[in-house]
Amino acid sequence: MSRRVLSLGAVLLGTILFQSPLMAADQAMIDAAKKEGQVTWYTVQIVDQIVRPISDAFERKYGIKVNYVRANSMEIGLRVSNEAKAGRVQASLIDGVQTTVMLKREGLVMKWVPDVDLPKKVFDPEGYWVACNYYINTPGFNTDLVPRGTEPKTFEDLLDPKWKGKLAWNVQPSVSAGQGFVGSVVLAMGEQKAREYLAKLAKQNITPLKVSGRQVLDLVISGEYPIGLQIFNNHAFISASKGAPTDWIKMQPPLVTYSVMSVLKDAPTPNAAKLLIDFIVSEEGQRVFADAGELPVHPGVKLKDPTMIPDGVNFKGTFLTPEELDAGLPSWTKIFEEYFR
């Protein structure tokens, strides 16, 4: 797997060369989508923050009903695969960090991306997905239990004896889990040095949790654990803005991944699915993400806190496509099992 440590500045520079206002969906697609009348969306996005506001705005604009099912990437992949085997595909649109890669291997994803002007890096070079938002995995902490300024700021800081027994992470194989943390260390240090580091980190007695990355942060906020590793930094930002005692740590370099969207090959309503994707990556749709505290890929949409996305200068990150993540996760999981099981 290739390692790519990129800056947002470089992304924006590349975008300038060809960016123009997003092109509206063509009338033929709109007419075909309206004739279908509805679309079913299997999504990893948080319902109240993203799915419902996007669905409501889309329905107001086009009069097309959006049905949605919320699950994680693995659950969506398994569900679509089982439905396809039974000859009863229900969803037309899917999203997630790993979902499309899983289903591409089974030939269940349509080769299609919207005809919009966005940075090339947010499109699948093979033409099966377009990204809608970034995920940046960093540690998060409880500011009542860990006063600001005393939190660990580097990988090495986590080895301090004072953090022994005070760290927690998700252990279900994903980028927002211990396996993803191992990946960030391996990519940052190289495998040999990473193994030396992880052997020391294993002595810190990190609490294993079989929950989502969001739930790890929730337990940190409630005071169950002072620090959660590999949470989503924007989730800490969102919770802090609502008064929760939490913040994220700019521990570098974190893994930066994409949530990507695809139309299923046997989609019951393919035109409505395409139109919904087109809407989501439009400036209008991307503002819904930004307003919710998420990290949209549209460079023209202003973030509530631009420092959350690595800029390559003050904050460096390792950007991975879904395919690169899929290629790396099995080896990171194997290393994780060696040191933390």
Residue frames relative to the residue before (quaternion, step in Angstrom):
aa qw qx qy qz dx dy dz
M 1.0000 0.0000 0.0000 0.0000 0.00 0.00 0.00
S 0.4017 -0.7210 0.5079 0.2466 3.54 -0.89 0.86
R 0.3080 -0.7265 0.5825 0.1948 3.51 -1.16 0.67
R 0.0078 -0.8053 0.5923 -0.0242 3.54 -0.83 0.98
V 0.0430 -0.7731 0.6328 -0.0026 3.54 -0.50 1.17
L 0.0264 0.8365 -0.5377 0.1021 3.52 -0.14 1.36
S 0.3483 -0.7166 0.5582 0.2315 3.54 -1.19 0.38
L 0.5716 -0.5734 0.4547 0.3711 3.51 -1.19 0.57
G 0.5861 0.5831 -0.3682 0.4253 3.56 1.10 -0.67
A 0.6554 0.5018 -0.3134 0.4695 3.56 0.97 -0.84
V 0.6191 0.5425 -0.3442 0.4516 3.55 1.06 -0.77
L 0.6868 0.4857 -0.2867 0.4585 3.53 0.88 -0.97
L 0.6183 0.5469 -0.3437 0.4478 3.58 1.03 -0.77
G 0.6688 0.4920 -0.3021 0.4684 3.55 0.97 -0.88
T 0.6340 0.5574 -0.3263 0.4253 3.53 1.11 -0.73
I 0.5950 0.6100 -0.3600 0.3800 3.57 1.03 -0.83
L 0.6200 0.5984 -0.3367 0.3796 3.55 1.06 -0.77
F 0.8416 0.1349 -0.0571 0.5198 3.55 1.04 -0.63
Q 0.4867 0.6963 -0.4342 0.2995 3.57 1.20 0.00
S 0.0830 0.7320 -0.6743 0.0503 3.49 -1.19 0.78
P 0.7084 -0.4213 0.2933 0.4844 3.62 -1.15 0.15
L 0.5727 -0.6118 0.4175 0.3512 3.56 -1.00 0.82
M 0.4410 -0.7025 0.5003 0.2482 3.53 -0.95 0.92
A 0.4451 -0.6815 0.5065 0.2847 3.58 -0.91 0.83
A 0.5944 -0.5491 0.4400 0.3893 3.52 -1.21 0.53
D 0.4847 -0.6735 0.4609 0.3148 3.60 -0.95 0.78
Q 0.6510 -0.5694 0.3456 0.3641 3.54 -1.14 0.66
A 0.6051 0.5640 -0.3645 0.4277 3.59 1.03 -0.68
M 0.6523 0.4992 -0.3125 0.4771 3.59 0.99 -0.85
I 0.6461 0.5248 -0.3227 0.4505 3.58 0.94 -0.89
D 0.6673 0.5024 -0.3026 0.4591 3.59 0.89 -0.92
A 0.6674 0.4945 -0.3026 0.4674 3.58 0.95 -0.88
A 0.6478 0.5182 -0.3145 0.4614 3.57 1.03 -0.81
K 0.6574 0.5061 -0.3109 0.4637 3.58 0.95 -0.85
K 0.6172 0.5380 -0.3439 0.4597 3.57 1.08 -0.67
E 0.6449 0.5013 -0.3164 0.4824 3.60 1.09 -0.73
G 0.3213 -0.8406 0.3983 0.1776 3.56 1.20 -0.55
Q 0.8096 0.0260 0.0070 0.5863 3.59 1.14 -0.47
V 0.1063 -0.7757 0.6174 0.0763 3.55 -1.31 0.26
T 0.2420 -0.7575 0.5897 0.1412 3.56 -1.08 0.77
W 0.1414 -0.8079 0.5717 -0.0225 3.53 -0.78 1.21
Y 0.1524 -0.7464 0.6432 0.0772 3.55 -0.79 1.11
T 0.0433 0.8621 -0.4908 0.1183 3.56 -0.42 1.21
V 0.3730 -0.6937 0.5715 0.2305 3.54 -1.27 0.55
Q 0.5066 0.6732 -0.4176 0.3402 3.59 1.24 -0.26
I 0.5421 -0.6172 0.4623 0.3339 3.56 -1.17 0.64
V 0.5260 -0.7010 0.3834 0.2916 3.55 -0.66 1.16
D 0.7424 0.4286 -0.2539 0.4480 3.60 0.61 -1.09
Q 0.6958 0.4887 -0.2791 0.4463 3.58 1.03 -0.74
I 0.8344 0.1797 -0.0389 0.5196 3.59 0.88 -0.97
V 0.7251 0.4917 -0.2894 0.3855 3.57 0.54 -1.19
R 0.7114 0.4520 -0.2775 0.4610 3.57 0.75 -0.97
P 0.6692 0.4824 -0.3299 0.4590 3.67 0.84 -0.78
I 0.6393 0.5087 -0.3263 0.4755 3.61 1.01 -0.79
S 0.6661 0.5129 -0.3044 0.4479 3.58 0.88 -0.96
D 0.6610 0.5093 -0.3079 0.4570 3.57 0.92 -0.91
A 0.6717 0.4955 -0.3006 0.4614 3.60 0.91 -0.90
F 0.6491 0.5169 -0.3079 0.4655 3.58 1.02 -0.85
E 0.6639 0.5012 -0.3060 0.4630 3.57 0.94 -0.88
R 0.6371 0.5203 -0.3307 0.4626 3.58 1.02 -0.76
K 0.7027 0.4857 -0.2692 0.4448 3.56 0.93 -0.88
Y 0.8374 0.2134 -0.0748 0.4976 3.59 0.86 -0.94
G 0.4211 -0.7190 0.4662 0.2972 3.60 1.20 -0.23
I 0.5257 0.6148 -0.4105 0.4209 3.58 1.23 0.47
K 0.3903 -0.7449 0.4966 0.2149 3.58 -0.70 1.08
V 0.1999 -0.7674 0.6006 0.1022 3.57 -1.03 0.87
N 0.1170 -0.7482 0.6509 0.0530 3.55 -0.82 1.09
Y 0.0193 -0.8348 0.5502 -0.0085 3.59 -0.85 0.79
V 0.1453 -0.7357 0.6561 0.0848 3.49 -1.32 0.59
R 0.2032 -0.7951 0.5631 0.0967 3.58 -0.76 1.04
A 0.2033 0.7464 -0.6089 0.1754 3.59 -0.87 1.04
N 0.5618 -0.5696 0.4399 0.4078 3.60 -1.25 0.00
S 0.7421 -0.4403 0.2660 0.4297 3.56 -1.29 0.30
M 0.6786 0.5004 -0.2978 0.4478 3.57 0.86 -0.96
E 0.6560 0.5124 -0.3073 0.4612 3.57 0.98 -0.86
I 0.6444 0.5095 -0.3241 0.4691 3.58 0.99 -0.80
G 0.6509 0.5300 -0.3142 0.4436 3.56 0.92 -0.91
L 0.6741 0.4898 -0.2889 0.4714 3.57 0.91 -0.92
R 0.6538 0.5239 -0.3154 0.4456 3.56 0.95 -0.86
V 0.6710 0.4841 -0.2992 0.4752 3.58 0.88 -0.91
S 0.6373 0.5364 -0.3236 0.4487 3.58 0.97 -0.87
N 0.6813 0.4805 -0.2883 0.4710 3.59 0.90 -0.91
E 0.6425 0.5128 -0.3287 0.4650 3.57 1.00 -0.77
A 0.6456 0.5228 -0.3202 0.4553 3.58 1.00 -0.81
K 0.6491 0.5155 -0.3180 0.4602 3.60 0.98 -0.83
A 0.6992 0.4465 -0.2597 0.4942 3.55 1.12 -0.69
G 0.4604 -0.7042 0.4294 0.3282 3.57 1.31 -0.09
R 0.6408 0.4978 -0.3193 0.4895 3.57 1.20 0.52
V 0.0161 0.8106 -0.5828 0.0548 3.60 0.53 1.14
Q 0.2268 -0.8078 0.5365 0.0906 3.58 -0.72 1.09
A 0.7307 0.4114 -0.2340 0.4921 3.56 0.92 -0.90
S 0.2714 -0.7337 0.5949 0.1848 3.53 -1.28 0.48
L 0.7765 0.2221 -0.0861 0.5834 3.55 1.19 -0.67
I 0.0367 -0.7831 0.6208 0.0093 3.57 -1.01 0.88
D 0.0358 -0.7725 0.6287 0.0814 3.53 -1.28 0.30
G 0.3192 0.7362 -0.5621 0.2002 3.55 -1.33 0.11
V 0.6174 -0.5543 0.4073 0.3818 3.54 -1.28 0.26
Q 0.8219 0.2194 -0.0787 0.5198 3.59 0.86 -0.96
T 0.4534 0.7438 -0.4246 0.2469 3.58 1.23 -0.35
T 0.7071 0.4811 -0.2856 0.4323 3.57 0.71 -1.05
V 0.6252 0.5425 -0.3502 0.4383 3.60 0.97 -0.80
M 0.6384 0.5320 -0.3209 0.4543 3.58 0.97 -0.88
L 0.7518 0.4183 -0.2171 0.4612 3.54 0.84 -1.02
K 0.5319 0.5962 -0.4072 0.4426 3.60 1.20 -0.36
R 0.6479 0.5340 -0.3229 0.4368 3.57 0.97 -0.85
E 0.7121 0.4277 -0.2483 0.4983 3.57 1.15 -0.58
G 0.4881 -0.6906 0.4151 0.3354 3.58 1.28 0.08
L 0.4843 0.7057 -0.3974 0.3310 3.57 1.18 0.56
V 0.6529 0.5049 -0.3073 0.4736 3.58 1.30 0.00
M 0.4380 -0.6907 0.5182 0.2500 3.57 -0.99 0.90
K 0.3789 -0.6868 0.5656 0.2547 3.57 -1.06 0.74
W 0.4115 0.6713 -0.5055 0.3528 3.54 -0.10 1.37
V 0.0373 0.7503 -0.6601 0.0026 3.56 -1.14 0.74
P 0.5796 -0.6067 0.4031 0.3654 3.61 -1.07 0.56
D 0.4454 -0.6783 0.5226 0.2617 3.53 -1.18 0.65
V 0.3495 0.7173 -0.5138 0.3152 3.54 0.41 1.31
D 0.4427 -0.6883 0.5115 0.2619 3.54 -1.22 0.55
L 0.2136 0.7293 -0.6111 0.2216 3.52 -0.30 1.38
P 0.6850 -0.4569 0.3308 0.4611 3.62 -1.17 0.25
K 0.5620 -0.6427 0.4057 0.3263 3.57 -0.92 0.92
K 0.6305 0.5753 -0.3378 0.3968 3.58 1.06 -0.70
V 0.6675 0.4849 -0.3302 0.4585 3.62 1.13 -0.27
F 0.6261 0.4798 -0.3472 0.5073 3.58 1.30 0.29
D 0.4952 -0.6094 0.5285 0.3227 3.55 -1.18 0.61
P 0.4640 -0.6879 0.4767 0.2902 3.63 -0.73 1.00
E 0.6791 0.4716 -0.2852 0.4849 3.59 1.18 -0.55
G 0.5363 -0.6925 0.3632 0.3177 3.58 1.27 -0.09
Y 0.5390 0.6530 -0.3945 0.3569 3.60 1.15 0.47
W 0.8187 0.1327 -0.0703 0.5542 3.64 1.12 -0.33
V 0.1305 -0.7187 0.6707 0.1290 3.48 -1.42 0.30
A 0.4313 -0.7063 0.5003 0.2544 3.59 -0.98 0.84
C 0.2314 -0.7677 0.5788 0.1485 3.54 -1.18 0.57
N 0.8106 -0.0589 0.0243 0.5821 3.62 1.11 -0.49
Y 0.4716 -0.6579 0.5203 0.2720 3.52 -1.34 0.44
Y 0.1437 -0.7237 0.6596 0.1432 3.52 -1.37 0.40
I 0.0714 -0.7824 0.6182 0.0241 3.58 -0.88 0.96
N 0.1969 -0.8107 0.5462 0.0750 3.57 -0.59 1.18
T 0.1159 0.7715 -0.6116 0.1314 3.54 -0.63 1.18
P 0.5781 -0.5207 0.4401 0.4483 3.61 -1.20 -0.03
G 0.1448 -0.7463 0.6388 0.1186 3.53 -1.30 0.44
F 0.1197 -0.8236 0.5518 0.0540 3.61 -1.05 0.58
N 0.4880 -0.6240 0.5296 0.3035 3.51 -1.34 0.40
T 0.3407 -0.7943 0.4693 0.1811 3.58 -0.45 1.21
D 0.5736 0.5476 -0.3912 0.4669 3.61 1.27 -0.13
L 0.7290 0.4173 -0.2244 0.4940 3.56 1.05 -0.82
V 0.7615 0.1925 -0.1046 0.6100 3.57 1.17 -0.65
P 0.2968 -0.7835 0.5139 0.1843 3.62 -0.09 1.21
R 0.5846 -0.5875 0.4273 0.3613 3.56 -1.02 0.79
G 0.7432 0.3575 -0.2938 0.4833 3.54 -0.94 0.95
T 0.7122 0.4038 -0.2522 0.5159 3.57 1.25 -0.34
E 0.4829 0.6830 -0.4278 0.3426 3.58 1.29 -0.10
P 0.5462 -0.5948 0.4586 0.3708 3.63 -1.14 0.52
K 0.2144 -0.8260 0.5144 0.0848 3.57 -0.76 1.02
T 0.7653 0.2564 -0.1519 0.5705 3.61 1.25 -0.32
F 0.6757 -0.4527 0.3707 0.4484 3.55 -1.27 0.20
E 0.6604 0.5209 -0.3082 0.4444 3.58 0.91 -0.91
D 0.6070 0.5742 -0.3552 0.4191 3.59 1.04 -0.72
L 0.6101 0.5792 -0.3478 0.4140 3.58 1.10 -0.64
L 0.6278 0.5521 -0.3273 0.4403 3.59 1.25 -0.38
D 0.4324 0.6988 -0.4657 0.3284 3.60 1.25 -0.14
P 0.5412 -0.6561 0.4187 0.3184 3.64 -0.81 0.95
K 0.6086 0.5854 -0.3682 0.3891 3.61 1.08 -0.57
W 0.6780 0.4715 -0.2997 0.4776 3.60 1.23 -0.33
K 0.4085 0.7189 -0.4759 0.2998 3.60 1.24 0.02
G 0.8321 0.1550 -0.1515 0.5106 3.55 -0.80 1.07
K 0.6664 0.5115 -0.2945 0.4555 3.59 1.27 0.03
L 0.6152 0.5279 -0.3388 0.4775 3.57 1.32 0.16
A 0.0412 -0.7860 0.6165 0.0236 3.57 -1.16 0.61
W 0.0515 0.7875 -0.6141 0.0052 3.55 -1.27 0.48
N 0.5600 -0.5560 0.4976 0.3601 3.50 -1.35 0.32
V 0.1746 -0.8089 0.5531 0.0959 3.61 -0.97 0.79
Q 0.4525 0.6403 -0.4860 0.3862 3.59 1.19 0.43
P 0.5449 -0.6818 0.3604 0.3292 3.62 -0.58 1.12
S 0.4105 0.6599 -0.5440 0.3164 3.55 -0.44 1.26
V 0.6602 -0.4971 0.3723 0.4224 3.54 -1.29 0.15
S 0.7089 0.4163 -0.2563 0.5084 3.61 1.14 -0.59
A 0.5999 0.5186 -0.3560 0.4943 3.56 1.01 0.89
G 0.7534 -0.3670 0.2748 0.4714 3.54 -1.31 -0.06
Q 0.6190 0.5549 -0.3434 0.4369 3.56 1.06 -0.73
G 0.6511 0.4998 -0.3083 0.4809 3.57 1.06 -0.73
F 0.6122 0.5359 -0.3437 0.4689 3.57 1.08 -0.72
V 0.6213 0.5284 -0.3333 0.4729 3.59 1.00 -0.84
G 0.6464 0.5301 -0.3193 0.4464 3.58 0.96 -0.85
S 0.6547 0.5078 -0.3229 0.4575 3.58 0.92 -0.83
V 0.6569 0.5013 -0.3072 0.4720 3.58 1.04 -0.77
V 0.6486 0.5185 -0.3171 0.4582 3.58 0.94 -0.89
L 0.6912 0.4731 -0.2830 0.4673 3.59 0.88 -0.90
A 0.6772 0.4927 -0.2928 0.4615 3.57 1.10 -0.64
M 0.8099 0.3125 -0.1216 0.4813 3.59 0.93 -0.92
G 0.4482 -0.5996 0.5150 0.4176 3.56 1.11 -0.67
E 0.6350 -0.6031 0.3166 0.3645 3.58 -1.02 0.78
Q 0.6616 0.5274 -0.3376 0.4126 3.63 0.83 -0.86
K 0.7032 0.4393 -0.2680 0.4906 3.59 0.81 -0.99
A 0.6068 0.5577 -0.3494 0.4456 3.57 1.10 -0.70
R 0.6490 0.5126 -0.3208 0.4617 3.58 0.97 -0.82
E 0.6316 0.5241 -0.3348 0.4629 3.58 0.98 -0.77
Y 0.6596 0.5021 -0.2925 0.4767 3.56 1.01 -0.87
L 0.6892 0.4993 -0.2880 0.4391 3.59 0.83 -0.99
A 0.5891 0.5597 -0.3668 0.4529 3.59 1.11 -0.61
K 0.6657 0.4746 -0.2925 0.4960 3.59 1.05 -0.73
L 0.6523 0.5276 -0.3161 0.4431 3.56 0.97 -0.87
A 0.5992 0.5881 -0.3534 0.4125 3.58 1.08 -0.72
K 0.6393 0.5352 -0.3219 0.4486 3.60 1.16 -0.54
Q 0.5733 0.6077 -0.3710 0.4055 3.59 1.28 -0.10
N 0.3667 -0.7770 0.4534 0.2371 3.58 1.33 0.10
I 0.0592 0.8193 -0.5618 0.0983 3.55 0.70 1.13
T 0.4192 -0.7182 0.4988 0.2442 3.59 -0.83 1.00
P 0.2695 -0.7717 0.5540 0.1577 3.61 -0.71 1.06
L 0.0564 -0.8022 0.5944 -0.0014 3.58 -0.84 0.96
K 0.2589 -0.7523 0.5834 0.1634 3.58 -0.95 0.84
V 0.4296 0.6479 -0.4876 0.3973 3.51 0.54 1.30
S 0.6259 -0.5247 0.4008 0.4152 3.57 -1.27 0.03
G 0.6678 -0.4787 0.3805 0.4243 3.54 -1.32 0.21
R 0.6213 0.5387 -0.3301 0.4635 3.58 1.06 -0.74
Q 0.6757 0.4936 -0.2922 0.4630 3.58 0.97 -0.86
V 0.5723 0.5576 -0.3864 0.4606 3.59 1.12 -0.55
L 0.6653 0.4932 -0.3018 0.4722 3.57 0.91 -0.90
D 0.6237 0.5416 -0.3437 0.4466 3.59 0.98 -0.78
L 0.6616 0.4920 -0.3045 0.4770 3.61 1.00 -0.78
V 0.6041 0.5305 -0.3452 0.4843 3.57 1.15 -0.61
I 0.6578 0.5149 -0.3036 0.4582 3.57 0.91 -0.91
S 0.6923 0.4775 -0.2783 0.4641 3.59 0.98 -0.82
G 0.5599 -0.6429 0.3682 0.3711 3.58 1.28 -0.14
E 0.4026 0.7185 -0.4772 0.3066 3.59 1.26 0.18
Y 0.7880 0.0507 0.0052 0.6136 3.57 1.07 -0.80
P 0.4938 -0.6757 0.4533 0.3069 3.61 -0.94 0.77
I 0.8155 0.1015 -0.0040 0.5698 3.58 1.00 -0.89
G 0.1333 -0.7648 0.6257 0.0763 3.56 -1.04 0.85
L 0.2818 -0.7684 0.5537 0.1534 3.56 -0.84 0.97
Q 0.8512 0.1858 -0.1416 0.4700 3.55 -1.22 0.68
I 0.3317 0.6953 -0.5566 0.3109 3.55 0.91 0.94
F 0.5480 -0.5771 0.4711 0.3805 3.59 -1.29 0.07
N 0.4434 -0.7376 0.4279 0.2761 3.59 -0.55 1.11
N 0.6504 0.5168 -0.3420 0.4393 3.61 1.00 -0.64
H 0.5782 0.5645 -0.3846 0.4461 3.60 1.16 -0.45
A 0.6293 0.5064 -0.3305 0.4883 3.58 1.04 -0.74
F 0.6315 0.5319 -0.3245 0.4615 3.58 1.01 -0.81
I 0.6585 0.5110 -0.3080 0.4587 3.58 0.89 -0.95
S 0.6900 0.4795 -0.2851 0.4612 3.59 0.84 -0.95
A 0.6443 0.5202 -0.3223 0.4588 3.58 0.99 -0.82
S 0.6507 0.5242 -0.3198 0.4467 3.59 1.01 -0.77
K 0.6823 0.4414 -0.2768 0.5129 3.57 1.28 -0.35
G 0.6712 -0.5446 0.2765 0.4201 3.56 1.29 0.27
A 0.4632 0.6827 -0.4541 0.3364 3.60 1.22 0.06
P 0.4749 -0.6856 0.4713 0.2870 3.63 -1.04 0.69
T 0.4892 0.6601 -0.4306 0.3734 3.58 0.44 1.15
D 0.0139 0.7560 -0.6544 -0.0072 3.52 -1.34 0.37
W 0.3984 -0.6903 0.5415 0.2676 3.55 -1.29 0.26
I 0.3793 -0.7270 0.5370 0.1982 3.54 -1.26 0.53
K 0.3754 -0.7324 0.5292 0.2064 3.55 -0.83 1.01
M 0.1233 0.7995 -0.5678 0.1521 3.57 0.61 1.21
Q 0.1417 -0.8519 0.5039 0.0144 3.58 -0.53 1.19
P 0.6588 -0.2561 -0.7024 -0.0835 1.45 -2.08 1.46
P 0.3437 -0.7298 0.5434 0.2321 3.61 -0.84 0.87
L 0.5207 -0.5699 0.5082 0.3818 3.53 -1.31 0.15
V 0.1232 -0.7591 0.6364 0.0603 3.54 -1.04 0.87
T 0.0059 -0.8101 0.5847 -0.0430 3.55 -0.61 1.15
Y 0.4150 -0.7011 0.5316 0.2314 3.54 -1.35 0.25
S 0.2698 -0.6598 0.6587 0.2411 3.51 -1.22 0.55
V 0.0802 -0.8342 0.5455 -0.0031 3.58 -0.60 1.14
M 0.2993 -0.7597 0.5609 0.1363 3.54 -1.22 0.64
S 0.0110 -0.7910 0.6112 -0.0242 3.53 -1.13 0.76
V 0.3803 -0.6601 0.5911 0.2649 3.53 -1.34 0.39
L 0.4208 -0.7072 0.5043 0.2616 3.59 -0.89 0.88
K 0.6165 -0.6001 0.3783 0.3416 3.54 -1.07 0.84
D 0.7777 0.2620 -0.1415 0.5536 3.60 0.96 -0.85
A 0.1298 0.8345 -0.5223 0.1188 3.57 1.07 0.75
P 0.4648 -0.6834 0.4855 0.2852 3.62 -0.86 0.90
T 0.7901 0.1153 -0.0520 0.5998 3.60 1.10 -0.73
P 0.0950 -0.8653 0.4902 0.0444 3.60 0.49 1.19
N 0.6629 0.5134 -0.3255 0.4371 3.59 0.98 -0.73
A 0.6355 0.5065 -0.3229 0.4851 3.57 1.04 -0.73
A 0.6237 0.5313 -0.3359 0.4647 3.59 1.09 -0.71
K 0.6537 0.5072 -0.3082 0.4695 3.58 0.93 -0.88
L 0.6647 0.5045 -0.3077 0.4571 3.57 0.95 -0.88
L 0.6416 0.5149 -0.3293 0.4635 3.60 1.02 -0.74
I 0.6305 0.5086 -0.3346 0.4814 3.60 0.99 -0.76
D 0.6304 0.5412 -0.3204 0.4551 3.55 0.96 -0.92
F 0.6661 0.4979 -0.2912 0.4730 3.58 0.99 -0.86
I 0.6649 0.5291 -0.3110 0.4258 3.59 0.90 -0.92
V 0.7438 0.3819 -0.2345 0.4959 3.61 0.96 -0.78
S 0.4733 0.6392 -0.4621 0.3922 3.59 1.24 0.09
E 0.6621 -0.4923 0.3673 0.4293 3.57 -1.22 0.32
E 0.6213 0.5525 -0.3344 0.4437 3.58 1.04 -0.76
G 0.7029 0.4571 -0.2634 0.4771 3.56 0.87 -0.96
Q 0.6643 0.5174 -0.3048 0.4451 3.56 0.97 -0.83
R 0.5876 0.5600 -0.3718 0.4504 3.60 1.16 -0.47
V 0.5731 0.5687 -0.3797 0.4516 3.59 1.15 -0.55
F 0.6403 0.5135 -0.3151 0.4765 3.58 1.01 -0.83
A 0.6881 0.4894 -0.2861 0.4529 3.56 0.81 -1.01
D 0.6526 0.5221 -0.3170 0.4483 3.59 0.94 -0.84
A 0.6843 0.4719 -0.2742 0.4835 3.57 1.17 -0.61
G 0.5641 -0.6081 0.3888 0.4010 3.60 1.26 -0.09
E 0.4830 0.6367 -0.4483 0.4004 3.58 1.27 0.24
L 0.4753 -0.6909 0.4880 0.2422 3.57 -1.33 0.22
P 0.1482 -0.8334 0.5283 0.0663 3.62 0.16 1.26
V 0.4913 -0.6769 0.4734 0.2762 3.56 -1.23 0.54
H 0.5333 0.6312 -0.4120 0.3840 3.59 1.21 -0.31
P 0.3717 -0.7718 0.4698 0.2132 3.62 -0.49 1.13
G 0.6561 0.5244 -0.3178 0.4399 3.59 1.20 -0.31
V 0.6156 0.5391 -0.3413 0.4625 3.57 1.30 -0.09
K 0.3748 -0.7559 0.5003 0.1944 3.56 -0.70 1.12
L 0.3372 -0.7433 0.5487 0.1809 3.57 -0.92 0.98
K 0.5705 -0.5786 0.4483 0.3725 3.56 -1.18 0.49
D 0.7791 0.0244 -0.0125 0.6263 3.57 1.14 -0.70
P 0.2631 -0.8155 0.4958 0.1411 3.61 -0.01 1.27
T 0.5934 0.5988 -0.3728 0.3876 3.63 1.14 -0.46
M 0.5274 0.6496 -0.4132 0.3593 3.60 1.21 -0.19
I 0.7066 0.3929 -0.2555 0.5302 3.60 1.15 -0.53
P 0.5193 -0.6538 0.4453 0.3235 3.63 -0.78 0.96
D 0.2143 -0.7895 0.5663 0.1002 3.54 -0.94 0.97
G 0.5316 -0.6577 0.3920 0.3623 3.60 1.28 0.02
V 0.7031 0.4032 -0.2570 0.5264 3.59 1.27 -0.09
N 0.7999 0.2060 -0.0943 0.5557 3.56 0.46 -1.21
F 0.7825 0.1268 -0.0454 0.6079 3.55 1.22 -0.47
K 0.0928 -0.8144 0.5728 0.0079 3.57 -0.43 1.25
G 0.0138 -0.8080 0.5885 -0.0246 3.54 -1.05 0.82
T 0.4028 -0.6843 0.5526 0.2532 3.54 -1.30 0.40
F 0.1966 -0.7996 0.5618 0.0800 3.58 -0.39 1.28
L 0.0367 -0.8071 0.5890 -0.0170 3.59 -0.82 1.03
T 0.3891 -0.6699 0.5756 0.2619 3.56 -1.02 0.80
P 0.6621 -0.4853 0.3655 0.4387 3.61 -1.20 0.26
E 0.6465 0.5228 -0.3245 0.4509 3.59 1.02 -0.75
E 0.6530 0.4983 -0.3143 0.4759 3.60 1.01 -0.78
L 0.6314 0.5168 -0.3269 0.4769 3.57 1.03 -0.75
D 0.6542 0.5198 -0.3083 0.4547 3.57 0.94 -0.91
A 0.6649 0.5006 -0.3014 0.4653 3.58 1.03 -0.78
G 0.7342 0.4529 -0.2420 0.4442 3.59 1.00 -0.78
L 0.5975 0.6396 -0.3606 0.3223 3.56 1.00 -0.79
P 0.6372 0.5279 -0.3662 0.4256 3.68 0.86 -0.71
S 0.6870 0.4593 -0.2996 0.4768 3.63 0.90 -0.82
W 0.6329 0.5142 -0.3416 0.4672 3.60 1.03 -0.68
T 0.6274 0.5342 -0.3286 0.4616 3.57 1.08 -0.75
K 0.6359 0.5269 -0.3252 0.4607 3.58 1.00 -0.81
I 0.6595 0.4866 -0.3039 0.4858 3.58 0.95 -0.87
F 0.6206 0.5468 -0.3339 0.4520 3.58 0.98 -0.83
E 0.6617 0.5100 -0.3077 0.4555 3.57 0.90 -0.91
E 0.6328 0.5539 -0.3341 0.4255 3.59 1.01 -0.73
Y 0.8027 0.3361 -0.1475 0.4700 3.57 0.91 -0.89
F 0.8172 0.2949 -0.1208 0.4803 3.58 1.04 -0.64
R 0.6225 0.5034 -0.3744 0.4679 3.61 1.17 0.38
